[in-house]
Amino acid sequence: MDAMTSIDVASGSASGDLAQPFLSVRNVHAYYGESYIVQGVSLDVRHGEILALLGRNGAGKTSTLRTIARLDDPHLQRGEIWLDGKPIHQMRSFEAARAGIQLVPEDRRIIQGLTVEENLMLAQVAPGRGWDLDRIYGHFPRLAERRRQEGTTLSGGEQQMLAIARALARDLKLLLLDEPYEGLAPVIVQEIERILNQIKSLGITTIIVEQNAVAALKLADRAVILDTGEVAFTGTAQEVLDNAELRREYLAI
């Protein structure tokens, strides 16, 4: 794909044509050392859309997210990633973050020794600020109540809220959520679902990786299913919910 073609393909936001992809991942191959993990993945996400990236354990979901976020592992060897008409595939992780890609990892990465508010303020030190504290606390009242509490002493659900809020504190174009419901009690999952539905209503372009596939599908507009590092299915979230055979084969549900 030449540069001019790639820019045309990925420029949905700039042109205002929501039918064009805002994020375009093209034939991406990535490795952990000699281990071939992401095997030619291609996917598109339109502006304001939520994409559920699904598959069994070991299918390559988290590795694909990490590749899009341009982390060092896995190492991208081939393929292209375009966001809002800009090439991302040659960037380092800090450059991709400045370009608007914010990854909320499964382990949340709350900084020890800092309060909730200090974690949020630290996210805004580098150029590219997003939501201010008042807006964050308006959407996350529980964080407002705990703003002076050390972040790592929060409950698992509260830490997940803080990790999402920290991403929103940056200049955000693409939100990548890795297992946001992992390890949370059902009542807390409902609270995180409420927050993610708010994010959906705000039109924030999002990719969600989640073992609770049904919960992710109910939130998402479209779905991509991976199987051993390759794309096995692309379609609407409702198609997956309606197709019991597809769910059994690739999601074991």
N, C-alpha and C positions, 0 to 999 in steps of 0.2 A: 504494500500500500504506500503510494507516494505521499509526500507531505501535504500537497494541495488537496488530494482526495481525502486524507485523514481529517484535515481541518473541516472540510465540508460535512463529513459524516458526523463530527462531534460538536457542531456549532448550534445545537438546538436552542440553547439559552440566548445566545447573541442574536439569533435571527427571529426569536419569538415563536418559532415553529415547534410546538410541544411534541410533534410526531417524531422529531429527530432526537437521537440519544444525547443526553447530557454527559453521561459517562459511557465510553466505548472501550471495551477490553477486547483485544484482537489477538487470537492465537498465542496466548501467553504460556510459556514453558518455564518452570522454576524448580530449583533443586536445593535440598539440604545436603551439602557435600556432594557425594555421588548418587544420592537417593533422588530419583526422578519423581516429584510429587505432583506438580501442577502440569498437566499434559495436554497443552493446546486448548486451554479454556478461552472461550469467547462469550461475551455477554454485553448487553446494552441496558442502561437504565435511563429513563426519561426524566426530565426535570420535574421535581416534586413527587416522584414515584417512590414507593417502598418495594424493594425486591427481597424476597426470601431466598436465601442461598442454603439449600438443604442437601441432605445425604446422610448415609450411615457414618459411624465413627471411622475415621481414617479415609474418608472420601476426598479430602483436600479442601474442605470449606475454610477453615481457619488459615491455611496456607495461602489460599486465593485472596482472602482479605488482607493478609500481611503483605502479599505481593502488590496489591493495589495501593496500600499505604506506603510502599517502597521501603519496607524494613530490610535490613541486611540479610535476614534469613526468613524464607528461602531466597536464594539468589536468582534473580531474573536473568535468564540466558537468551531468550528470544521472545518476540512479541511486542505489542504496543498498547499503551494505556493513554487515553485522551480524556480530559475533563474540561468541559466548557470551551472546547476548541483549542486547548493547550496540551502539548505533549507532557506526560508525567513519567513515562517509562525510563527516562534518562536522569531523573531526579533522585537525590538522597531523601531519606525520611523527613528531615527537618525542612527541606525544600517543598516536599509534597504537603506537609502540614501548613506551611505558609501559603501554599496554593489553595488551601481550603479543605484538604482531606483530613478528617479527624477520626482516629480509631479509638474505640472504647474496648480495651482488651478484656478477656475473660477474667484475668486476675485484678483488674481495675486500676492497679498501679497508684493507689493513694499514697502520698508522700508522708512518711512517718515523721512525727515531731511538729507537723504543721496543722493548724486548725482548719476547719472547713473553709472559712473565709480566706485563709492564707493560701490554701490549695487553689481556690478560684482566682485569687489575685495573681498568683504565680503564673497561671495560664495566660494572663494578659500582659506579661512583662514584654514579650517580643511583639513587634508590629503585627497588626492583623487582629484587632479586638472584635469580639462579637457582642453578645448580650452583656449589659452592665449588671451589677449586683442586684439592683432593685428589680430588674426584670427576671433575673434568675430566681430570686427569693419569692417573687410573685407566682411563679410556676412550680416552685419547690418549697412550699411553706415549712416542711419538716427540716430542710437545710437551714432556713432562716432561724428556726428555733434552736438549732445546734451550731450556729455559726462560730461560736467560741470554743467548741469542743474539738479535740484532736481527731483528725479525719480517720485514722486507723482504729479508733475506739468505737466507731459507729457500727451499727448492725450491718449484716451483709446487704440487706435491701437499701439501707441508707447510703452505704458506700457505692452501690450501683447508681443511685440517684446522683451522688456527688461526681462520679465518673462521667455520667451523661451531661451534667451541668457544666463540668469543666470543658467538655468538648464544645458546648454551646457558647462558652465564654470566648472562644476563638472565632475568627472570621470563617464561618462554616459554609462550605458548599456541598460536601458529601460526608454523611455520617455513616461510619462502619461500626456495627454493634456485634460483638462476638459473645454469644451465649449470655444475653442479659438476664435470663431467668435462672441461670445455673445456681443450684444450691439454695434457692430461696423457698420459704414456706409459701403455700398457696395464697394466703392472705396478702403477702408481700408481692407475689407475682401479679396479683390484681392491681396493686398500687403502681407497679412498674408498667403494666399494660395501660393504665390510665395516662401515665406520662407519655408513653410512646404514641398513644392516640392523639394527645395534644401535639406532639411533634408532627404526626401525619397531617393534622388539621392546619398546621402552619406551612405545609408544603416543603418540608425539608427533605431533600433527596437522601434516601437511606438504603443501605444493604444490611440485612439482619441475618446472622447465622445463629441457629437455635435448634437444639435437640428436641425441644417441645415443638414439633413441626406444626401441629394443629394450631397452636397459639400464634406462631409466626405467620401461618397462612391466613388466619382470620384478620391479621393486621395488614398483610401485604396486598399489593395490586397484582404483582406477577411473581413467578417462582422459577428458579433454575435449580435442577437437581444434579448433583455431581455423583459419579461412581468411579472409584479408583482414579481420581484426578482428571476425569474427563466429563464433559457435559452429556448427561443422559436424557435430559428433558428441559425444554423451555416452553413456558406457556403462562396462562393466568393462574393465580392462586386458586380460584374456584375450580378450575379443571383438575387440579391435584386433589382438592377436597372431595370432588365428585367421582374420582377414579380410584376405587378400592384396590384394584389390581396393581396400579402404579405405586400406590402407597405401600402395599405389601412387598413389592419387589425391591424398591429402593429406599424405603423409609422404615420398614418393619412395623407399620402401624395399620 
